[in-house]
Every structure is written in C-alpha cells, then in structure tokens.
Amino acid sequence: MPQKKAKDEDILIIDSKTMFLKRALEKLLNEKDIKKSQHQQLKRACETALTSITKDIQTSQISESSILPSTDQQSINAEKYFLPFELACASNHHRMVDTSLDCLQKLILHGHLLGSVADPIDPSKLLIDRIVSTICMCFRGVQTEEQVELQIIKALLTIMTSQIIEIHQRSVLQIIKTCFNIYLTSRSKINEATAQGCLSQMLNGIFSKMEQKMVLLSERRKQYQEESTTISSNNIEQENVPIVVHEILDELVEKICYDEATQEKEDITLS
C-alpha cells in the first residue's frame, strides 16, 4: 500500500506540471492574433513545446516501484519549455502576456521552475536571472494593462518569498525597482496598494534572511573560538558578514534619486 500511495503522489506531481504547461500553450495557440506575422516565432515555439510535452506524456512509464521524482528533475523538464513563455511576454499582447505570466507564477509556486541551471544564452548567469528579467520587462510604464501589472506583482512576490529559489543582488534589485515603479505609476488603486504591500513583504524578507545569516555566522565564530584561539581566522570570519541588503538598498536609492534628477532636468528643458 505505501508503494501505491507513492505512485499516486508521483502521478499527481507530474500531472500538475504538465497541466500548467499544456493549458497555457494551448491558450496561447488559440489566440487569434498569434497567426499574425509578428507572432510567427511564438507560434512555432508553442507548437514545438506542445508536441514535445505530448510525446513526454505518451512515453513516460511509471512503474509500481517508482519513487517520487526529485525537484531537479521537475525543474529541468519545465525549464526547457521556457522559450515560448519568454516570447509571449515580449509580444506586447496583453492577453498572451497575462497567460504567460500566470503559467510562470504557478510553475514557480509549485516548485516546478527553479531556474537553478545555467542560462543557455549566457552560461555565466543562471536561468532564474533571465526569468526575472523577462517578468520585469512585461511592465511598460503607464500603458501596462492592470491585469498584467497584477500578474507581474504575483510572479515577482512568488520568486522573492520562495524558500527554494536563489536569486542574486542584480535580480533582487530589478524586482524591487519594478514593484516600486508599479506602485508609482499604476492607474489602479488596487495594484498600487498591492505593490506597496509586496514591497514591504519583500524588504522584510530580505532583512529576515540577513538576520538568519548573521546568527549562523555568530554561532560559527563562537564555535571556532572554542576550538581555536587563532585571531587571524576569527578576523576572516568577521569579514564574511553579509552586506548584500545594504548594497541593494543603496543602489536602489541612488537609482531613484538619479531618475528624479533626470526627470527634473527634462522638465526644466521642456519649459
């Protein structure tokens, strides 16, 4: 019986992932505007991904003795289908952008899309950095649809609050700046309030993680001091105190001040 239960859970996990992907791809292909010439690359990418997913479903054989798949296996399968959603986000078609963001947010939320592998376009970066950039680029200022704004906020908050996704300084800064811009420029009071709440939650999460790391470092220093009296090693430990949050906030403040100063100069020039 335990093996039977494990098998059922295994099937449920695989089905949830393929369900999100298939429904989103089919919804994109059902859009009338996808037949237009400017969306032909997106159309081909969706058709290729849907064909590949269908083959994967048909060829997947789950034996009675199978165990739950690892998170890495799930994420790799979802990550190879990222291209059509990236193209949909860049299409500037609000319904296709909304569909793409909704699917990405669900995949990330359920741990199917981690972005922990190298970006095939730029191996020096992780795929999660490209995912963050893709989501943030969906915000196009005051002309952004309100529903798209809300999907952007949801997706970015999901990434920031995830316990299994690791993002670095540049991506964190990009997320905060995007939410801040939505808060400043959104025509929807609901989205404005949502962006404000998300900013508070994100910053609180950053400081919480920093405090946890500080506690761990303090415990390590204490443990090391009990085992050794070497002063130089203790100094090395002190140099490793995380300063990422301070750098992010400093850069964010500088960017905001620079943008405001630039806008003032433009206003003076126009007047």
N, C-alpha and C positions, 0 to 999 in steps of 0.2 A: 504493500500500500504506500509506503513512503516514496518508492520509486515512481509510482503512478502520479502522486501529488507533484513531485519534482518535474515530471514530464509536462503536466498540465500548466505549471507555472512557466516552464520554458516556452511553451507554445504561446502563452499569453503575452510574454515579453516580446517575442518575435512579431506577433500579430499587431501589437500596439505600434511598433516602429514602422512596419510596412503599411499599416493603415494610414498613419500620418502622411507618409511619403506618397502613397498611391492616390489618396484623396486630393492632396494638394496638386500633384502633377496633372491629374485628370481635370481638376477645376481650372487650372491654367490653360490646358488644351481646349477646354470648352468655351474659353473667351473668344468672342467674335474677332476682336482686334488682333489676336495672335496670328491671324492669317495675313496681316499686313506685312509689307516688305521689311520694315524696320524691326520686326519681331521674328524674322525667319530663323535667326541663330537660336533664339529662345525656344522656338517651336521644335527645332531639331534636337536640342538638348533635352527637352521634356520627353520627346518620343523615344530617344535613346535610353534615358533613365528608366522610363516606364517599361520598356521592353526588357531591360536588364533585371529590373525588380521582378517582373513576371517570371523570367527564367529562374531566378534565385528561388522563388516560391515553389516552382514546379520541381526543381532538382533537390530541394532541401529534404533530407530524410532524417527524422528524429527517432532514434532507437529507444527501446524501453529502458536501456541502461544509461541514457544520456544524462549529463549533469547540466546545471544552469550555465549559460554562456557568460564569459567574463565581460566586464564593462568595456574593455578594449575592443573585443570582437564586435560588440554592438556599435561602438562609435566609429570603427573603421568602415563598417557597412553603410552607415548613414553619411559619413564624410565624403565618400566617393560620389554621392549624389548632390553635393552642394552646388555645383555649377549652375544648374537650371534655376535655382532659387537666387543665386547671385545675379544672374542675368535678369530675372524678374524684378529684383529690387532696383536694378539700373534702368528698367524700362520706362520709368516715369509715368506708368499707367496705374492709377491709384488702386484699382481692384486687384491687379496682378501683384502689386507691391504688398497690399494687405494680405493676400493669400500666402505669399512667400514668407512674410514676417510671422504670420500666425503659425505656420508649419515649423519654422526655425525655433520659435519660442517653445513649442510643445516638445520638439526633439531635445532641446537643451534641458527643459524642465524635467523630463523623464530619464535623463542621463544617456540618451542615445547619440548625442552630438557633443563631444568634448573639445574637439579642436586641438588635441594634445599632440598631434603628429605634425611633421614639418609641412609648411606651405609648399605645394608643388611648384608654384610660380616663383616664390622666393624662399629657398630652403633655409635661409638664415633666420627666418621667422616661423612662428607656429601658425597653424591654420586658424586658431581662435582669434589671432590679431586681424586676419583678413575677414573673419566673420563679423567682428566688432566694427571694422571699417565699413563693411557692406551695410550693416544695420544703420549705422550713424549717417551714412550718405543718403539714406532714404529721406532724411529731413532736409527740405529745400527752402527753408525760411517760411515766411508768412503764407505762401501759396500752398503749403503742405496740407493735405486733407486731414480733417480732425481725427478720423478713424485711423489713418496711417500714423499720426502722432501718438495715439494711444497704443498702437501695436509696437511702435519703437520703444516707448517707455516700458512696456511689459517685457519685451525681449531683453532690454539692457538691464532692467532690475533683476531678471532671472539669472543673467550671467553674473552680476555683481554679488548676488546672495547665494550662489551655488557653492556647495561645500566640496565639490569635486573638480571644478574648473579653476585653472590657474591663469590669471592674466597679469600682465606686467604693467609698468608705470605708464607707458605711452597709451596703451589701450584704456587703462583706468581714467587717465586724463581726458581722452576722447569721449568716453561715456559720460563723464561729469559735465563736460562742455556742451555736449548735445542736449542733455536734460536741462541744463541751465538755459540754453538758447530756446528750447521749447517753452520753458517757464516764462521767459521774457517776451516771446513773440506770438504765442498761441492765441488765437481768437476765441478759443473755447475756455470758459472759466473752469470747467471740469478738468480739462487737460492741464491747465495752469496749476490747479491745486494738486493734481496727481503728480506732476513733475516736481513740485515743491516737496511733497511728501517723500517721493523717491530719492530726491537729493539728500534729505535728512537721513533717510534709512541707509543710503549708500555710505555717507560720510561716517555715520555711527558704526557701520560695519567695518569700515577701514580702520578706525581708531580701536575698535574692539579686537581686531586681528593683530594690530600693532601691540596692544597691551598684552595679549596672549604670548606673542613672541618675546616681549620684554621679560615676562615671568619665566619663560623657558630658559632664556639666556641667563637670568639671575640664578636660577636653580643650577644650571651648568657651571656657572662661576663658583657658586658655593660648594658644589661637589668637587670641583677641581681644586679649590683652596684646601679642602680637607685631605686631598690625596697628594698635593704637592705645594710647595712654598715658592715656586718659581714665579718671580714678579713679571718677567717678560711675557710669559704665556697668559697671565691674567690681563695684561695690557692689550694683548691681541684680541682676547675675548671682548673687552670693552669697546674696541674699535668696530665690532660687528653689530652694535646696536642698530636696529633698522631705522632708517631716516627717509624711507620711501614716501610716507604720507606727507611729511613736511615739504619734500621736493615737489610733490604733486600739487599741493595747495599753493606753494609759492609760484609755480609756473602758471597755475590757473589764474591767480590774482594778477600776475604780470600780463597775461594774455587779455584778460578782461579790461585792465587799465589801458593797454595798448589799443584795443579795439575802440574804447570810448574816446581816447585821444585822437585816433584817426578819424572817427566819425565827426568829432568837433571841428577838426581841420577842414573836412569836406563841407560841413555846413557853412563855415566861415567863407570858404572859397565860392560856394554857390550863391551866398548872399552878397 
